[in-house]
Amino acid sequence: MTSLAPRAPVRSEPMEQTIHRLETFVSRMERRYECASDVMYAEIKAGRIRETAEVSRWLGEYRVLGELRQFTENGPETGSTSKTTRTSTTDVCARSTKKGSSKKTT
């Protein structure tokens, strides 16, 4: 029996290139939503902002970026960590804290 869905091509790239690609994506999303990734995560977790598919992808890529940075700094023996790659005490999402709101600009 054959599969009806085409397979996605597998891309292999150096880790540094992957990290750069993820940094670019995360940075673009932070500018688009005018919000730091760690703050957006906290706002969603607290239920003040609704998570969309786009935001879910952003935060997933942010988490992977943190894990790759940890891996390149400490090697494979340390495993994954729950620490974020940056800390922020300033709430730069102040304009988007109403539940169900999301800011999009083009």
C-alpha positions in Angstrom: 0.0 0.0 0.0 1.4 3.4 -0.9 1.1 6.6 1.1 -1.0 9.3 -0.3 0.9 12.1 1.4 4.2 13.2 -0.2 7.2 13.0 2.1 8.8 16.3 3.2 12.4 16.5 2.1 14.9 16.1 4.8 17.3 19.0 5.2 20.7 18.5 6.7 22.7 21.7 7.7 25.5 22.5 10.0 24.3 23.3 13.6 25.7 26.9 13.4 23.5 27.5 10.3 20.5 26.0 12.1 21.1 28.2 15.1 21.4 31.3 12.8 18.2 30.4 11.0 16.3 30.0 14.3 17.7 33.2 15.7 16.5 35.0 12.6 13.0 33.6 12.9 12.7 34.2 16.6 14.0 37.8 16.2 11.5 38.4 13.4 8.6 37.2 15.5 9.7 39.3 18.5 9.7 42.4 16.3 6.4 41.5 14.7 4.6 41.0 18.1 6.7 43.7 19.9 7.4 41.2 22.6 10.3 39.1 23.9 10.0 35.4 23.5 10.3 34.6 27.3 7.6 37.3 28.1 5.2 35.9 25.4 5.7 32.4 26.9 4.9 33.7 30.4 1.8 35.7 29.1 0.4 32.6 27.4 1.1 30.3 30.3 -0.7 32.8 32.6 -3.7 32.8 30.2 -3.4 36.5 29.4 -2.7 35.9 25.6 -4.3 33.4 23.4 -1.9 31.0 21.7 -2.2 30.9 17.9 -0.5 28.4 15.5 2.0 31.1 14.6 2.8 31.9 18.2 3.1 28.2 19.0 5.6 27.7 16.2 7.6 30.8 17.4 7.8 29.5 21.0 8.6 26.0 19.8 11.5 27.3 17.7 12.6 29.5 20.6 12.7 26.4 22.9 14.7 24.4 20.3 17.1 27.4 19.8 17.8 27.4 23.6 18.4 23.7 23.6 20.8 23.9 20.6 22.7 26.8 22.3 23.0 24.7 25.5 24.2 21.7 23.5 26.9 23.7 21.7 28.1 25.3 24.9 28.1 22.2 27.1 28.1 19.2 24.8 25.7 16.3 24.6 26.4 14.9 28.1 24.4 17.7 29.9 21.1 17.0 28.1 18.2 19.4 27.8 17.6 22.2 30.2 14.5 24.2 31.1 16.4 27.5 31.3 15.7 30.0 28.7 18.4 31.6 26.5 17.6 35.1 27.8 16.0 36.7 30.7 13.8 39.7 30.8 12.3 41.5 33.7 10.6 44.1 31.6 7.1 43.3 30.2 7.4 44.4 26.7 4.1 42.8 25.9 2.1 45.4 27.8 0.0 46.3 24.8 -1.0 42.6 24.2 -1.9 41.4 27.7 -5.7 41.2 27.1 -6.8 37.6 26.9 -7.4 36.6 23.3 -5.5 39.5 21.8 -2.6 39.1 19.4 -0.7 41.9 17.7 0.2 41.4 14.1 1.8 43.9 11.8 3.0 43.5 8.3 
